[in-house]
Amino acid sequence: MKTNASSSITLEPDNGELEPVGVIAADEEPAEVPWIKPRVSMMAHIRELWQYRELTWSLVVRDLKGRYKSSVLGFVWSLLNPLGMMVVFTIVFTIMLPNQIERFPIFLLCGLLPWNYFTGGVMMSTNSIVGNAGLVKKVYFPREVLPIATVLSTLINFLLSLLVLFAVLVVARAHFSPWLWLLPVVIFVQTCFVLGIAFVLSALNVFYRDTIMIMDVVLLAWFFLTPVVYPIDVLPSSYQLLGVTLDVRRWMYILNPMASLIAAYRDLLYWGYRTNLDFFLRTALTSLVILFGGYWFFLRYSGRFGEEL
């Protein structure tokens, strides 16, 4: 005896486990039902990330050891590398292309060291997920640990290189600003900025492996568009574009967070006075927006990393 009545079965998530959700009629063939991933808030991800802090630190140590593995001088290269670059750029811009910048080696290091931290953190973190594909596919842990660990290992190298800068400042008998206590704040803001970009690029590189090659070109152009080896004063104060007068220097700081950050480093370490709080607070806000926006983007696509790798 057949009946036209149909019964429905609804399967709901139980205890956070992934369960199929759908309605199945008794007189129909069961259809393939999608798997729904429970939504988890960003704060829950952050709490989980804190629980994996020891793993993060272990990956930082692994990156630092791997970077100088089989090298004779080891971590000493963190000190010699900025010194070597300072010598090269000083020869180029004081002998081959003379300039009027006083104490040019100090001026250069105040811009070059933060820039190296930025490019190193961005480029190394871009490949952090793809480079650890085996780990991602076999073991569960918050995937954001990988770009965070890469940026933190680059931060440690940056802090070591700052020892060289302070040694040069002492030898040159430079004036230390009473506002030097703001330096950790500037470093923190830059780290937020680098992390935000790292989250976006490391996720993009999983789906589009050309990302890292494109960033090579982008960072080269970005270097010349940022006052790293030249002062902001060489840019025109105003420029006419389609009948509109633009304040080039102001727009440089607004559109290029690295220009504002490098200016903050130079204000504190080279010029010896308080940085412009207007631009710095704007840059800090921009960095935080990029950090949380990049983290949201990373979390949105991190669930697909395993199948793409």
C-alpha positions in Angstrom: 0.0 0.0 0.0 1.5 3.3 -1.1 1.0 6.6 0.6 1.4 10.1 -0.9 2.4 11.5 2.5 6.0 12.5 2.8 8.1 12.8 5.9 10.9 15.3 6.2 14.2 14.9 8.1 16.3 18.0 9.0 19.8 17.4 10.1 21.3 20.1 12.2 24.9 20.7 13.4 25.6 18.8 16.6 28.3 20.1 19.1 30.1 22.0 16.4 30.6 19.0 14.1 30.0 19.4 10.4 26.6 17.8 9.5 24.6 18.0 6.3 21.6 20.3 6.5 18.6 19.7 4.3 15.2 18.2 3.8 14.7 14.6 2.5 11.3 13.5 1.3 10.3 9.9 2.0 9.2 9.2 -1.5 12.2 10.8 -3.2 15.8 9.8 -3.7 18.1 11.5 -1.3 19.8 14.4 -3.0 23.4 15.3 -2.4 23.5 17.9 0.4 26.2 20.5 0.9 28.3 20.5 4.0 27.9 23.6 6.0 30.8 25.0 8.1 29.6 26.6 11.4 30.3 30.3 11.5 32.9 31.2 14.1 33.5 34.8 15.2 36.8 36.5 14.8 37.2 36.8 18.5 36.9 33.0 18.8 39.7 32.6 16.2 41.8 35.0 18.2 41.3 33.0 21.4 42.2 29.8 19.5 45.2 31.5 18.1 46.3 32.4 21.6 46.1 28.8 22.6 48.6 28.0 19.9 51.1 30.6 20.9 53.7 28.0 21.7 53.4 26.6 18.2 53.8 30.1 16.8 57.0 30.6 18.8 58.4 27.2 17.7 57.8 28.2 14.1 59.5 31.6 14.7 62.6 29.8 16.1 62.5 27.3 13.2 62.5 30.2 10.7 65.3 31.9 12.4 67.4 28.8 12.5 66.6 27.8 9.0 67.5 31.3 7.7 71.1 31.0 8.9 71.5 27.2 8.7 75.0 26.1 7.7 76.2 29.7 7.7 79.5 30.4 9.4 78.5 33.7 11.0 74.9 32.8 11.8 72.9 35.6 13.4 75.8 38.0 13.0 74.6 38.5 9.4 71.6 40.4 10.9 74.2 43.0 11.9 76.5 42.8 8.9 73.8 43.0 6.3 72.6 46.5 7.2 76.2 47.7 7.6 77.1 46.4 4.1 74.0 48.0 2.5 74.8 51.3 4.3 78.4 51.3 2.9 77.1 50.5 -0.7 74.4 53.2 -0.7 76.7 55.7 1.0 79.3 55.3 -1.7 76.7 55.6 -4.4 74.9 58.7 -3.0 77.9 60.6 -1.7 80.6 59.8 -4.3 78.9 58.7 -7.5 75.7 60.8 -7.0 76.6 63.4 -4.4 73.8 64.9 -2.3 73.5 67.6 0.3 72.1 65.3 3.1 74.0 65.6 6.4 75.0 62.4 8.1 73.8 60.5 5.1 74.6 57.0 6.6 72.2 57.6 9.5 69.6 59.2 7.3 69.8 56.1 5.0 69.6 53.5 7.8 66.6 55.2 9.3 64.7 54.5 6.1 66.4 51.4 4.8 66.0 49.2 7.9 62.2 49.7 8.2 61.9 49.1 4.5 63.9 45.9 4.7 61.6 44.7 7.5 58.6 45.5 5.4 59.8 43.8 2.2 61.2 40.8 4.1 58.0 40.3 6.0 55.8 40.6 3.0 57.8 38.4 0.6 58.5 35.6 3.1 55.0 35.5 4.4 53.5 35.4 0.9 54.9 31.9 0.5 54.3 30.8 4.1 51.2 28.7 3.4 52.4 27.1 0.1 55.8 26.5 1.5 54.3 24.5 4.4 51.7 22.6 2.3 52.6 19.2 3.8 52.0 20.6 7.3 48.7 22.3 6.3 47.3 19.1 4.8 48.3 16.7 7.6 47.9 18.6 10.9 45.2 20.8 12.2 46.2 24.2 13.6 45.1 27.8 12.9 46.5 28.5 9.5 47.2 32.1 10.4 50.0 30.9 12.6 52.2 30.5 9.5 52.2 34.1 8.2 52.3 35.4 11.8 55.4 33.4 12.6 57.1 34.5 9.4 56.5 38.2 10.2 57.6 37.8 13.8 60.9 36.2 12.7 61.5 39.1 10.3 60.7 41.5 13.2 63.4 39.9 15.3 65.9 40.4 12.6 64.8 44.0 12.3 65.2 44.6 16.0 68.7 43.1 15.8 69.6 45.4 12.9 68.4 48.4 15.0 71.4 47.7 17.2 73.6 48.7 14.3 71.7 51.9 13.9 72.0 52.8 17.6 75.7 52.0 17.4 76.2 54.4 14.5 74.1 57.0 16.4 76.4 56.7 19.4 79.6 56.9 17.3 78.3 59.9 15.4 77.3 61.5 18.8 73.8 62.1 17.6 71.2 63.8 19.7 68.7 61.3 21.2 65.2 62.7 21.2 63.2 62.7 24.4 60.4 61.3 22.2 62.4 58.1 21.6 60.0 56.2 23.8 57.5 56.4 20.8 59.8 54.1 18.8 58.2 50.8 20.1 54.8 52.3 19.1 56.0 53.0 15.6 57.4 49.4 15.3 54.1 48.0 16.5 52.1 50.0 14.0 54.4 48.9 11.2 54.0 45.3 12.3 50.2 45.6 12.2 50.6 46.9 8.6 52.9 44.1 7.5 50.7 41.4 9.1 47.6 42.7 7.3 49.3 42.6 4.0 50.8 39.2 4.9 47.4 37.7 5.6 46.0 38.8 2.2 49.0 37.8 0.1 49.6 34.4 1.8 46.0 33.5 1.1 46.1 34.8 -2.5 49.3 32.8 -3.2 47.5 29.6 -2.4 45.0 30.2 -5.3 47.3 32.2 -7.6 50.9 31.2 -7.5 51.9 34.2 -9.6 51.3 36.4 -6.6 54.9 36.2 -5.3 56.3 37.1 -8.8 53.9 40.1 -9.1 55.0 41.3 -5.7 58.6 41.4 -6.8 57.7 44.0 -9.3 55.3 45.9 -7.0 57.8 46.2 -4.2 60.5 47.5 -6.6 58.1 50.2 -7.8 57.0 50.8 -4.2 60.6 51.3 -3.1 61.2 54.2 -5.6 57.8 55.7 -4.7 58.8 55.8 -1.0 61.4 58.3 0.4 63.9 55.6 1.5 67.1 56.9 0.0 65.9 60.4 -0.7 64.2 63.1 1.5 60.6 63.9 0.9 61.7 67.5 0.1 62.9 66.5 -3.3 59.2 66.0 -4.3 57.4 69.1 -5.6 55.2 70.8 -3.0 52.4 71.1 -5.6 51.5 69.6 -8.9 48.8 70.5 -11.5 46.7 67.5 -12.6 43.7 68.2 -14.8 43.5 71.7 -13.5 43.6 70.6 -9.9 46.5 71.6 -7.7 47.7 68.6 -5.6 50.0 68.7 -2.5 52.3 65.9 -3.6 54.1 65.5 -0.3 50.8 65.3 1.7 49.3 62.8 -0.7 52.5 60.8 -0.5 51.9 60.4 3.2 48.2 59.7 2.8 48.4 57.1 0.1 51.7 55.4 1.1 51.7 54.2 4.7 55.4 53.3 4.4 56.3 56.9 3.6 54.6 58.0 6.8 56.2 55.2 8.9 59.7 56.0 7.6 59.1 59.7 8.3 58.2 58.7 11.9 61.5 56.7 12.2 63.5 59.6 10.9 61.8 62.1 13.1 62.7 60.1 16.2 66.1 58.8 15.3 67.6 61.2 12.7 66.0 64.6 13.3 65.5 64.1 17.0 62.1 65.5 17.5 58.5 64.3 17.9 56.9 62.9 14.8 53.8 64.5 13.2 51.0 63.0 15.2 48.4 63.9 12.6 49.9 61.7 9.9 51.1 59.1 12.3 47.6 58.6 13.9 46.1 58.4 10.5 48.7 55.7 9.5 48.1 53.8 12.7 44.4 53.7 12.0 45.1 52.6 8.4 47.4 49.9 9.6 44.7 48.5 12.0 42.1 48.6 9.3 44.4 46.7 7.0 45.3 44.2 9.8 41.7 43.3 10.6 40.6 43.4 7.0 43.5 41.1 6.0 42.7 38.8 8.8 39.0 38.6 7.8 40.1 37.8 4.2 42.4 35.1 5.4 39.8 33.4 7.6 37.3 33.6 4.8 39.4 31.4 2.5 41.6 29.4 4.9 39.1 26.5 4.9 39.9 25.9 1.2 43.7 25.8 1.6 43.8 22.0 2.0 42.1 21.2 -1.3 44.0 23.8 -3.2 47.4 22.7 -2.0 
